Amino acid sequence: MISLPRMLARVRKPGAVAPTPAPRVLCVGDRELPVVVRRLRTARRITLRLAPDGSEARISMPEWGRTADALRFAEQRRDWLAAQLARIPAPVRIEPGSTLRYRGEALRIEWREGAARRPALQPGEIVIGGPQDGIESRLRRWLEGEAMRLAGEDLAHYCARAGQPVPKLALSRALRRWGSCSSRGVIRINWRLIMGPDFVRRSVVAHEVAHMTHFDHSPAFHAHLAELYEAPIERANRWLKAEGRGLYHAFG
């Protein structure tokens, strides 16, 4: 017996574009949650996560797994997804008087008419001047600049410890990863880490530097990372798991 999709494939004209498959969604409470399924060579079981900003559910599964099993896995965990969505606070407004996190500290945004347009750190606050309607974009650019500066210092430090040349550093706006190390030797660090504590950002940089020697997550990689990073890596991992989602509350 030939299935309908196979029959359609046989009669499709040369050069015709295959129809785009319908997006996968899961009804969770009163909303439709997009579901992204990824097959990973290293996966040994099906795992389910919620995107840090609550925009989608993410399923990772072995290459040999069935998509139907993965979707059923997610359906059986609707209550868990609903509970995770409920934990996501409303987006933080970036305006005078509101709070912004910087290097793990909650700072009040203080707008002053005569202050400089560039943000300046004061005890317990960030002082900024210029047009009020541009505060959010200026603060974001400043945070990205700080992320590049501090991550650059971290990168030089851990490359020296690893005996590696310092690679090109770039900032990432990814929703899935805190950092990455490409085969071309470029390390990307999520700019939002500047809002978390220093030890968390440094752990991510150290992780990516360790990938310059071991491009995998083998025991040798983890042993190398333990040599590079000066604190228990588990502490940083626990912080990211518990608090990382909060780094997406500001700036959309």
C-alpha positions as protocol buffer text, in pm:
chain_id: "A"
residue {
  index: 1
  type: MET
  ca { x: 0 y: 0 z: 0 }
}
residue {
  index: 2
  type: ILE
  ca { x: 131 y: 344 z: -95 }
}
residue {
  index: 3
  type: SER
  ca { x: 59 y: 628 z: 142 }
}
residue {
  index: 4
  type: LEU
  ca { x: -88 y: 955 z: 19 }
}
residue {
  index: 5
  type: PRO
  ca { x: 234 y: 1155 z: 81 }
}
residue {
  index: 6
  type: ARG
  ca { x: 429 y: 910 z: -133 }
}
residue {
  index: 7
  type: MET
  ca { x: 172 y: 932 z: -413 }
}
residue {
  index: 8
  type: LEU
  ca { x: 192 y: 1311 z: -405 }
}
residue {
  index: 9
  type: ALA
  ca { x: 572 y: 1295 z: -412 }
}
residue {
  index: 10
  type: ARG
  ca { x: 558 y: 1083 z: -727 }
}
residue {
  index: 11
  type: VAL
  ca { x: 330 y: 1319 z: -920 }
}
residue {
  index: 12
  type: ARG
  ca { x: 496 y: 1643 z: -804 }
}
residue {
  index: 13
  type: LYS
  ca { x: 641 y: 1831 z: -1097 }
}
residue {
  index: 14
  type: PRO
  ca { x: 1019 y: 1867 z: -1121 }
}
residue {
  index: 15
  type: GLY
  ca { x: 1134 y: 2180 z: -944 }
}
residue {
  index: 16
  type: ALA
  ca { x: 812 y: 2211 z: -745 }
}
residue {
  index: 17
  type: VAL
  ca { x: 852 y: 2330 z: -389 }
}
residue {
  index: 18
  type: ALA
  ca { x: 744 y: 2084 z: -122 }
}
residue {
  index: 19
  type: PRO
  ca { x: 468 y: 2218 z: 103 }
}
residue {
  index: 20
  type: THR
  ca { x: 585 y: 2359 z: 435 }
}
residue {
  index: 21
  type: PRO
  ca { x: 483 y: 2127 z: 719 }
}
residue {
  index: 22
  type: ALA
  ca { x: 234 y: 2274 z: 963 }
}
residue {
  index: 23
  type: PRO
  ca { x: 402 y: 2412 z: 1277 }
}
residue {
  index: 24
  type: ARG
  ca { x: 376 y: 2191 z: 1583 }
}
residue {
  index: 25
  type: VAL
  ca { x: 184 y: 2348 z: 1867 }
}
residue {
  index: 26
  type: LEU
  ca { x: 64 y: 2224 z: 2203 }
}
residue {
  index: 27
  type: CYS
  ca { x: -236 y: 2371 z: 2383 }
}
residue {
  index: 28
  type: VAL
  ca { x: -124 y: 2464 z: 2733 }
}
residue {
  index: 29
  type: GLY
  ca { x: -392 y: 2637 z: 2934 }
}
residue {
  index: 30
  type: ASP
  ca { x: -537 y: 2915 z: 2720 }
}
residue {
  index: 31
  type: ARG
  ca { x: -246 y: 2945 z: 2477 }
}
residue {
  index: 32
  type: GLU
  ca { x: -92 y: 2758 z: 2188 }
}
residue {
  index: 33
  type: LEU
  ca { x: 271 y: 2684 z: 2261 }
}
residue {
  index: 34
  type: PRO
  ca { x: 502 y: 2614 z: 1963 }
}
residue {
  index: 35
  type: VAL
  ca { x: 696 y: 2290 z: 1994 }
}
residue {
  index: 36
  type: VAL
  ca { x: 1048 y: 2253 z: 1849 }
}
residue {
  index: 37
  type: VAL
  ca { x: 1187 y: 1900 z: 1810 }
}
residue {
  index: 38
  type: ARG
  ca { x: 1562 y: 1848 z: 1775 }
}
residue {
  index: 39
  type: ARG
  ca { x: 1735 y: 1518 z: 1705 }
}
residue {
  index: 40
  type: LEU
  ca { x: 2078 y: 1499 z: 1866 }
}
residue {
  index: 41
  type: ARG
  ca { x: 2349 y: 1244 z: 1800 }
}
residue {
  index: 42
  type: THR
  ca { x: 2450 y: 1250 z: 2166 }
}
residue {
  index: 43
  type: ALA
  ca { x: 2097 y: 1227 z: 2312 }
}
residue {
  index: 44
  type: ARG
  ca { x: 2007 y: 904 z: 2490 }
}
residue {
  index: 45
  type: ARG
  ca { x: 1653 y: 994 z: 2594 }
}
residue {
  index: 46
  type: ILE
  ca { x: 1377 y: 1245 z: 2530 }
}
residue {
  index: 47
  type: THR
  ca { x: 1401 y: 1568 z: 2729 }
}
residue {
  index: 48
  type: LEU
  ca { x: 1165 y: 1865 z: 2744 }
}
residue {
  index: 49
  type: ARG
  ca { x: 1249 y: 2227 z: 2827 }
}
residue {
  index: 50
  type: LEU
  ca { x: 1073 y: 2560 z: 2809 }
}
residue {
  index: 51
  type: ALA
  ca { x: 1247 y: 2848 z: 2631 }
}
residue {
  index: 52
  type: PRO
  ca { x: 1378 y: 3107 z: 2879 }
}
residue {
  index: 53
  type: ASP
  ca { x: 1125 y: 3361 z: 2755 }
}
residue {
  index: 54
  type: GLY
  ca { x: 840 y: 3107 z: 2744 }
}
residue {
  index: 55
  type: SER
  ca { x: 808 y: 3139 z: 2366 }
}
residue {
  index: 56
  type: GLU
  ca { x: 829 y: 2767 z: 2286 }
}
residue {
  index: 57
  type: ALA
  ca { x: 869 y: 2416 z: 2421 }
}
residue {
  index: 58
  type: ARG
  ca { x: 1190 y: 2241 z: 2317 }
}
residue {
  index: 59
  type: ILE
  ca { x: 1223 y: 1865 z: 2283 }
}
residue {
  index: 60
  type: SER
  ca { x: 1559 y: 1697 z: 2240 }
}
residue {
  index: 61
  type: MET
  ca { x: 1564 y: 1333 z: 2136 }
}
residue {
  index: 62
  type: PRO
  ca { x: 1795 y: 1063 z: 1996 }
}
residue {
  index: 63
  type: GLU
  ca { x: 1842 y: 1054 z: 1620 }
}
residue {
  index: 64
  type: TRP
  ca { x: 1661 y: 722 z: 1599 }
}
residue {
  index: 65
  type: GLY
  ca { x: 1356 y: 839 z: 1796 }
}
residue {
  index: 66
  type: ARG
  ca { x: 1005 y: 885 z: 1660 }
}
residue {
  index: 67
  type: THR
  ca { x: 862 y: 1237 z: 1643 }
}
residue {
  index: 68
  type: ALA
  ca { x: 522 y: 1103 z: 1749 }
}
residue {
  index: 69
  type: ASP
  ca { x: 675 y: 968 z: 2072 }
}
residue {
  index: 70
  type: ALA
  ca { x: 839 y: 1304 z: 2141 }
}
residue {
  index: 71
  type: LEU
  ca { x: 514 y: 1494 z: 2093 }
}
residue {
  index: 72
  type: ARG
  ca { x: 329 y: 1246 z: 2313 }
}
residue {
  index: 73
  type: PHE
  ca { x: 599 y: 1298 z: 2576 }
}
residue {
  index: 74
  type: ALA
  ca { x: 526 y: 1672 z: 2571 }
}
residue {
  index: 75
  type: GLU
  ca { x: 149 y: 1623 z: 2577 }
}
residue {
  index: 76
  type: GLN
  ca { x: 179 y: 1413 z: 2890 }
}
residue {
  index: 77
  type: ARG
  ca { x: 360 y: 1703 z: 3059 }
}
residue {
  index: 78
  type: ARG
  ca { x: 115 y: 1985 z: 2989 }
}
residue {
  index: 79
  type: ASP
  ca { x: 74 y: 2050 z: 3361 }
}
residue {
  index: 80
  type: TRP
  ca { x: 449 y: 2084 z: 3404 }
}
residue {
  index: 81
  type: LEU
  ca { x: 469 y: 2326 z: 3111 }
}
residue {
  index: 82
  type: ALA
  ca { x: 177 y: 2528 z: 3251 }
}
residue {
  index: 83
  type: ALA
  ca { x: 353 y: 2552 z: 3587 }
}
residue {
  index: 84
  type: GLN
  ca { x: 675 y: 2667 z: 3417 }
}
residue {
  index: 85
  type: LEU
  ca { x: 487 y: 2930 z: 3217 }
}
residue {
  index: 86
  type: ALA
  ca { x: 321 y: 3057 z: 3533 }
}
residue {
  index: 87
  type: ARG
  ca { x: 664 y: 3115 z: 3688 }
}
residue {
  index: 88
  type: ILE
  ca { x: 765 y: 3360 z: 3416 }
}
residue {
  index: 89
  type: PRO
  ca { x: 703 y: 3713 z: 3545 }
}
residue {
  index: 90
  type: ALA
  ca { x: 568 y: 3989 z: 3325 }
}
residue {
  index: 91
  type: PRO
  ca { x: 831 y: 4170 z: 3115 }
}
residue {
  index: 92
  type: VAL
  ca { x: 1029 y: 4431 z: 3305 }
}
residue {
  index: 93
  type: ARG
  ca { x: 977 y: 4789 z: 3188 }
}
residue {
  index: 94
  type: ILE
  ca { x: 1301 y: 4981 z: 3141 }
}
residue {
  index: 95
  type: GLU
  ca { x: 1219 y: 5332 z: 3254 }
}
residue {
  index: 96
  type: PRO
  ca { x: 1319 y: 5583 z: 3523 }
}
residue {
  index: 97
  type: GLY
  ca { x: 1254 y: 5436 z: 3866 }
}
residue {
  index: 98
  type: SER
  ca { x: 1254 y: 5074 z: 3752 }
}
residue {
  index: 99
  type: THR
  ca { x: 1521 y: 4818 z: 3839 }
}
residue {
  index: 100
  type: LEU
  ca { x: 1792 y: 4677 z: 3613 }
}
residue {
  index: 101
  type: ARG
  ca { x: 2024 y: 4389 z: 3695 }
}
residue {
  index: 102
  type: TYR
  ca { x: 2397 y: 4436 z: 3638 }
}
residue {
  index: 103
  type: ARG
  ca { x: 2659 y: 4179 z: 3741 }
}
residue {
  index: 104
  type: GLY
  ca { x: 2409 y: 4020 z: 3979 }
}
residue {
  index: 105
  type: GLU
  ca { x: 2303 y: 4342 z: 4152 }
}
residue {
  index: 106
  type: ALA
  ca { x: 1961 y: 4506 z: 4120 }
}
residue {
  index: 107
  type: LEU
  ca { x: 2017 y: 4876 z: 4042 }
}
residue {
  index: 108
  type: ARG
  ca { x: 1759 y: 5153 z: 4027 }
}
residue {
  index: 109
  type: ILE
  ca { x: 1747 y: 5348 z: 3700 }
}
residue {
  index: 110
  type: GLU
  ca { x: 1788 y: 5715 z: 3788 }
}
residue {
  index: 111
  type: TRP
  ca { x: 1720 y: 5966 z: 3509 }
}
residue {
  index: 112
  type: ARG
  ca { x: 1862 y: 6314 z: 3557 }
}
residue {
  index: 113
  type: GLU
  ca { x: 1812 y: 6594 z: 3311 }
}
residue {
  index: 114
  type: GLY
  ca { x: 2168 y: 6722 z: 3335 }
}
residue {
  index: 115
  type: ALA
  ca { x: 2337 y: 6382 z: 3341 }
}
residue {
  index: 116
  type: ALA
  ca { x: 2535 y: 6236 z: 3053 }
}
residue {
  index: 117
  type: ARG
  ca { x: 2359 y: 6020 z: 2795 }
}
residue {
  index: 118
  type: ARG
  ca { x: 2598 y: 5736 z: 2871 }
}
residue {
  index: 119
  type: PRO
  ca { x: 2494 y: 5539 z: 3184 }
}
residue {
  index: 120
  type: ALA
  ca { x: 2710 y: 5587 z: 3492 }
}
residue {
  index: 121
  type: LEU
  ca { x: 2723 y: 5353 z: 3789 }
}
residue {
  index: 122
  type: GLN
  ca { x: 2653 y: 5495 z: 4133 }
}
residue {
  index: 123
  type: PRO
  ca { x: 2598 y: 5303 z: 4459 }
}
residue {
  index: 124
  type: GLY
  ca { x: 2270 y: 5119 z: 4413 }
}
residue {
  index: 125
  type: GLU
  ca { x: 2174 y: 5293 z: 4089 }
}
residue {
  index: 126
  type: ILE
  ca { x: 2250 y: 5364 z: 3726 }
}
residue {
  index: 127
  type: VAL
  ca { x: 2240 y: 5735 z: 3642 }
}
residue {
  index: 128
  type: ILE
  ca { x: 2150 y: 5831 z: 3287 }
}
residue {
  index: 129
  type: GLY
  ca { x: 2052 y: 6149 z: 3106 }
}
residue {
  index: 130
  type: GLY
  ca { x: 1940 y: 6236 z: 2755 }
}
residue {
  index: 131
  type: PRO
  ca { x: 1591 y: 6188 z: 2607 }
}
residue {
  index: 132
  type: GLN
  ca { x: 1376 y: 5966 z: 2824 }
}
residue {
  index: 133
  type: ASP
  ca { x: 1225 y: 5786 z: 2526 }
}
residue {
  index: 134
  type: GLY
  ca { x: 1567 y: 5646 z: 2436 }
}
residue {
  index: 135
  type: ILE
  ca { x: 1664 y: 5515 z: 2778 }
}
residue {
  index: 136
  type: GLU
  ca { x: 1596 y: 5149 z: 2701 }
}
residue {
  index: 137
  type: SER
  ca { x: 1803 y: 5137 z: 2382 }
}
residue {
  index: 138
  type: ARG
  ca { x: 2093 y: 5328 z: 2541 }
}
residue {
  index: 139
  type: LEU
  ca { x: 2096 y: 5101 z: 2845 }
}
residue {
  index: 140
  type: ARG
  ca { x: 2094 y: 4792 z: 2625 }
}
residue {
  index: 141
  type: ARG
  ca { x: 2387 y: 4919 z: 2416 }
}
residue {
  index: 142
  type: TRP
  ca { x: 2574 y: 4998 z: 2737 }
}
residue {
  index: 143
  type: LEU
  ca { x: 2509 y: 4651 z: 2878 }
}
residue {
  index: 144
  type: GLU
  ca { x: 2626 y: 4490 z: 2554 }
}
residue {
  index: 145
  type: GLY
  ca { x: 2943 y: 4698 z: 2569 }
}
residue {
  index: 146
  type: GLU
  ca { x: 3001 y: 4589 z: 2927 }
}
residue {
  index: 147
  type: ALA
  ca { x: 2938 y: 4227 z: 2831 }
}
residue {
  index: 148
  type: MET
  ca { x: 3197 y: 4247 z: 2555 }
}
residue {
  index: 149
  type: ARG
  ca { x: 3450 y: 4415 z: 2781 }
}
residue {
  index: 150
  type: LEU
  ca { x: 3419 y: 4175 z: 3074 }
}
residue {
  index: 151
  type: ALA
  ca { x: 3379 y: 3860 z: 2865 }
}
residue {
  index: 152
  type: GLY
  ca { x: 3690 y: 3969 z: 2674 }
}
residue {
  index: 153
  type: GLU
  ca { x: 3884 y: 3987 z: 2999 }
}
residue {
  index: 154
  type: ASP
  ca { x: 3749 y: 3646 z: 3100 }
}
residue {
  index: 155
  type: LEU
  ca { x: 3841 y: 3500 z: 2762 }
}
residue {
  index: 156
  type: ALA
  ca { x: 4201 y: 3624 z: 2783 }
}
residue {
  index: 157
  type: HIS
  ca { x: 4230 y: 3484 z: 3135 }
}
residue {
  index: 158
  type: TYR
  ca { x: 4106 y: 3134 z: 3056 }
}
residue {
  index: 159
  type: CYS
  ca { x: 4293 y: 3110 z: 2725 }
}
residue {
  index: 160
  type: ALA
  ca { x: 4613 y: 3186 z: 2915 }
}
residue {
  index: 161
  type: ARG
  ca { x: 4531 y: 2910 z: 3163 }
}
residue {
  index: 162
  type: ALA
  ca { x: 4452 y: 2668 z: 2879 }
}
residue {
  index: 163
  type: GLY
  ca { x: 4760 y: 2761 z: 2676 }
}
residue {
  index: 164
  type: GLN
  ca { x: 4540 y: 2862 z: 2384 }
}
residue {
  index: 165
  type: PRO
  ca { x: 4554 y: 3172 z: 2160 }
}
residue {
  index: 166
  type: VAL
  ca { x: 4274 y: 3418 z: 2226 }
}
residue {
  index: 167
  type: PRO
  ca { x: 4006 y: 3366 z: 1958 }
}
residue {
  index: 168
  type: LYS
  ca { x: 3761 y: 3616 z: 1816 }
}
residue {
  index: 169
  type: LEU
  ca { x: 3484 y: 3706 z: 2062 }
}
residue {
  index: 170
  type: ALA
  ca { x: 3131 y: 3797 z: 1961 }
}
residue {
  index: 171
  type: LEU
  ca { x: 2809 y: 3856 z: 2151 }
}
residue {
  index: 172
  type: SER
  ca { x: 2505 y: 3636 z: 2102 }
}
residue {
  index: 173
  type: ARG
  ca { x: 2136 y: 3712 z: 2134 }
}
residue {
  index: 174
  type: ALA
  ca { x: 2043 y: 3346 z: 2125 }
}
residue {
  index: 175
  type: LEU
  ca { x: 1740 y: 3216 z: 2310 }
}
residue {
  index: 176
  type: ARG
  ca { x: 1878 y: 2865 z: 2341 }
}
residue {
  index: 177
  type: ARG
  ca { x: 2244 y: 2895 z: 2436 }
}
residue {
  index: 178
  type: TRP
  ca { x: 2450 y: 3091 z: 2683 }
}
residue {
  index: 179
  type: GLY
  ca { x: 2764 y: 3040 z: 2479 }
}
residue {
  index: 180
  type: SER
  ca { x: 2910 y: 2861 z: 2179 }
}
residue {
  index: 181
  type: CYS
  ca { x: 3247 y: 2778 z: 2025 }
}
residue {
  index: 182
  type: SER
  ca { x: 3244 y: 2730 z: 1649 }
}
residue {
  index: 183
  type: SER
  ca { x: 3477 y: 2509 z: 1448 }
}
residue {
  index: 184
  type: ARG
  ca { x: 3611 y: 2831 z: 1296 }
}
residue {
  index: 185
  type: GLY
  ca { x: 3741 y: 2938 z: 1635 }
}
residue {
  index: 186
  type: VAL
  ca { x: 3483 y: 3205 z: 1720 }
}
residue {
  index: 187
  type: ILE
  ca { x: 3346 y: 3214 z: 2073 }
}
residue {
  index: 188
  type: ARG
  ca { x: 3005 y: 3370 z: 2126 }
}
residue {
  index: 189
  type: ILE
  ca { x: 2874 y: 3470 z: 2466 }
}
residue {
  index: 190
  type: ASN
  ca { x: 2513 y: 3564 z: 2537 }
}
residue {
  index: 191
  type: TRP
  ca { x: 2512 y: 3935 z: 2621 }
}
residue {
  index: 192
  type: ARG
  ca { x: 2244 y: 3886 z: 2888 }
}
residue {
  index: 193
  type: LEU
  ca { x: 2499 y: 3716 z: 3112 }
}
residue {
  index: 194
  type: ILE
  ca { x: 2619 y: 4065 z: 3206 }
}
residue {
  index: 195
  type: MET
  ca { x: 2303 y: 4090 z: 3416 }
}
residue {
  index: 196
  type: GLY
  ca { x: 2394 y: 3778 z: 3614 }
}
residue {
  index: 197
  type: PRO
  ca { x: 2667 y: 3735 z: 3876 }
}
residue {
  index: 198
  type: ASP
  ca { x: 3027 y: 3738 z: 3758 }
}
residue {
  index: 199
  type: PHE
  ca { x: 3088 y: 3376 z: 3852 }
}
residue {
  index: 200
  type: VAL
  ca { x: 2810 y: 3266 z: 3615 }
}
residue {
  index: 201
  type: ARG
  ca { x: 2939 y: 3461 z: 3316 }
}
residue {
  index: 202
  type: ARG
  ca { x: 3293 y: 3339 z: 3383 }
}
residue {
  index: 203
  type: SER
  ca { x: 3175 y: 2979 z: 3399 }
}
residue {
  index: 204
  type: VAL
  ca { x: 3024 y: 3007 z: 3051 }
}
residue {
  index: 205
  type: VAL
  ca { x: 3342 y: 3162 z: 2909 }
}
residue {
  index: 206
  type: ALA
  ca { x: 3553 y: 2891 z: 3071 }
}
residue {
  index: 207
  type: HIS
  ca { x: 3319 y: 2627 z: 2927 }
}
residue {
  index: 208
  type: GLU
  ca { x: 3368 y: 2757 z: 2574 }
}
residue {
  index: 209
  type: VAL
  ca { x: 3745 y: 2787 z: 2616 }
}
residue {
  index: 210
  type: ALA
  ca { x: 3752 y: 2423 z: 2727 }
}
residue {
  index: 211
  type: HIS
  ca { x: 3584 y: 2337 z: 2395 }
}
residue {
  index: 212
  type: MET
  ca { x: 3889 y: 2474 z: 2215 }
}
residue {
  index: 213
  type: THR
  ca { x: 4074 y: 2166 z: 2342 }
}
residue {
  index: 214
  type: HIS
  ca { x: 3788 y: 1915 z: 2360 }
}
residue {
  index: 215
  type: PHE
  ca { x: 3512 y: 1980 z: 2108 }
}
residue {
  index: 216
  type: ASP
  ca { x: 3267 y: 1754 z: 2291 }
}
residue {
  index: 217
  type: HIS
  ca { x: 3131 y: 1689 z: 2640 }
}
residue {
  index: 218
  type: SER
  ca { x: 3348 y: 1389 z: 2716 }
}
residue {
  index: 219
  type: PRO
  ca { x: 3499 y: 1313 z: 3059 }
}
residue {
  index: 220
  type: ALA
  ca { x: 3822 y: 1469 z: 2929 }
}
residue {
  index: 221
  type: PHE
  ca { x: 3634 y: 1791 z: 2853 }
}
residue {
  index: 222
  type: HIS
  ca { x: 3481 y: 1811 z: 3202 }
}
residue {
  index: 223
  type: ALA
  ca { x: 3817 y: 1738 z: 3363 }
}
residue {
  index: 224
  type: HIS
  ca { x: 3977 y: 2017 z: 3159 }
}
residue {
  index: 225
  type: LEU
  ca { x: 3697 y: 2259 z: 3250 }
}
residue {
  index: 226
  type: ALA
  ca { x: 3744 y: 2178 z: 3619 }
}
residue {
  index: 227
  type: GLU
  ca { x: 4112 y: 2273 z: 3581 }
}
residue {
  index: 228
  type: LEU
  ca { x: 4030 y: 2603 z: 3408 }
}
residue {
  index: 229
  type: TYR
  ca { x: 3742 y: 2730 z: 3618 }
}
residue {
  index: 230
  type: GLU
  ca { x: 3835 y: 2845 z: 3965 }
}
residue {
  index: 231
  type: ALA
  ca { x: 3508 y: 2754 z: 4140 }
}
residue {
  index: 232
  type: PRO
  ca { x: 3268 y: 2457 z: 4148 }
}
residue {
  index: 233
  type: ILE
  ca { x: 3103 y: 2456 z: 3806 }
}
residue {
  index: 234
  type: GLU
  ca { x: 2792 y: 2299 z: 3958 }
}
residue {
  index: 235
  type: ARG
  ca { x: 2717 y: 2621 z: 4146 }
}
residue {
  index: 236
  type: ALA
  ca { x: 2706 y: 2823 z: 3824 }
}
residue {
  index: 237
  type: ASN
  ca { x: 2500 y: 2556 z: 3649 }
}
residue {
  index: 238
  type: ARG
  ca { x: 2248 y: 2557 z: 3933 }
}
residue {
  index: 239
  type: TRP
  ca { x: 2220 y: 2935 z: 3914 }
}
residue {
  index: 240
  type: LEU
  ca { x: 2154 y: 2929 z: 3540 }
}
residue {
  index: 241
  type: LYS
  ca { x: 1895 y: 2657 z: 3578 }
}
residue {
  index: 242
  type: ALA
  ca { x: 1712 y: 2838 z: 3857 }
}
residue {
  index: 243
  type: GLU
  ca { x: 1763 y: 3204 z: 3761 }
}
residue {
  index: 244
  type: GLY
  ca { x: 1871 y: 3213 z: 3398 }
}
residue {
  index: 245
  type: ARG
  ca { x: 1519 y: 3261 z: 3268 }
}
residue {
  index: 246
  type: GLY
  ca { x: 1498 y: 3585 z: 3463 }
}
residue {
  index: 247
  type: LEU
  ca { x: 1769 y: 3737 z: 3244 }
}
residue {
  index: 248
  type: TYR
  ca { x: 1514 y: 3753 z: 2962 }
}
residue {
  index: 249
  type: HIS
  ca { x: 1254 y: 3959 z: 3148 }
}
residue {
  index: 250
  type: ALA
  ca { x: 1408 y: 4290 z: 3044 }
}
residue {
  index: 251
  type: PHE
  ca { x: 1455 y: 4410 z: 2686 }
}
residue {
  index: 252
  type: GLY
  ca { x: 1195 y: 4179 z: 2535 }
}
